[in-house]
Amino acid sequence: MLKIGITGNIASGKSEVETIIKNLDYKVFDLDKISHNLLENKCKNDILKEFQTTNRKEIGKIVFSNKEKKETLEKIIYPPLKEEIFKIFTQYSDEKLIFISGALIFQAEFNVFFDKIIFVDANKDLRLERLIKRNNLSKDEAIKRIEAQDERAKNKSDFIINNDSNLNNLKIETIKTIKALELLL
């Protein structure tokens, strides 16, 4: 099995790449969805104790403006998230390629769990526009979230999929990347 991480900056198009890969009949898991589940279940009490809420938007506002609170959230959520990654690898060990997507793969140092990393890239202005529209954020809130991410992850990745164009081009780029990964098997 080849374990593939999919990452990229916020609003770069990771979800679209996930959909394309799923449509090619590969298993794709989203760390954001897994962490939301952990927030509402396994980590709920610790989150409530620290943040007095489990509302993701409220927590987002707190952690994107307070580095210490962000680190506290990471200490709560990263260990069980790591466990979930290994459960996926174990459960789907018979798959040739397995994909796990997450914006914070490098920041959480989860990159060491993967054989290859795909980075989904888009220019900053386009990401800002998408983020404001998608998350209904003010421009200042969106800028804070974009600036909170580490731009070095792109240079550490094995494959880069560019999403500055349209959905058709994104599909072509993604399929090329998948074919290159299949050659590694």
Secondary structure, DSSP 8 states (H G I E B T S, - for coil): -EEEEEEESTTSSHHHHHHHHHHTT-EEEEHHHHHHHHHHTTTHHHHHHHHS---HHHHHHHHTT-HHHHHHHHHHHHHHHHHHHHHHHHHTTT-SEEEEE-TTTTTTTGGGG-SEEEEEE--HHHHHHHHHHHHT--HHHHHHHHHTS-TTHHHH-SEEEE-SS-HHHHHHHHHHHHHHHHTT-
